[in-house]
Amino acid sequence: MKRNTSIRIDHWIAAGLLMIMALIAFVNVLSRYFVNFSIGFTEEITINLFVWMTVVGTGIAFERGAQLGMVTFFNMFPVKMKRALVVFSALLGAGLFVLVCWYMIQAMYDEITLFRATSASLGIPVWIYYAGVPLLSVFVFRGIYRGARMRLAELDKDAG
């Protein structure tokens, strides 16, 4: 398998989000230890950054083939059927994230027009936290596409 050494924005985003979360947790631990005071709003930020990092990481996992699969069962099929299953699996994954994006955009619309809810600690409009999911889902769709394309190429190489 060929290694891609180019700079990947999704890897940088995931690493940056993880770094920010670790830094927030570290500062919170220091404030508890030295001042006996917990910074309450850090939990709100950390939870939402974790959700965003999970979305980006899902795209990376799809590309690497790290999602759950039934490899032993898959390997029993002939190459044509494997190709069809790879395409079908990619379509199911993409369909799932289309639904996730649809419902998240619908929730954002409801928050902007109806509820106008704000976060408990910082008073940030909740829809801002929601917006990360459909925006970062671009990396999920790209990961699904790249992963399926790579698996189809491997099947072609093995068959030929």
CORKA-V16100 format. One line per field, one symbol per residue. ss: DSSP state (a for helix, b for strand, c for the rest). A space follows every 10 residues. Layout:
BEGIN
ss->???
END
This chain:
BEGIN
ss->ccccccccaa aaaaaaaaaa aaaaaaaaaa aaaaaccccc aaaaaaaaaa aaaaaaaaaa aaaacccccc aaaaacccaa aaaaaaaaaa aaaaaaaaaa aaaaaaaaaa aaaaaccbcc ccccbaaaaa aaaaaaaaaa aaaaaaaaaa aaaaaaaaac
END
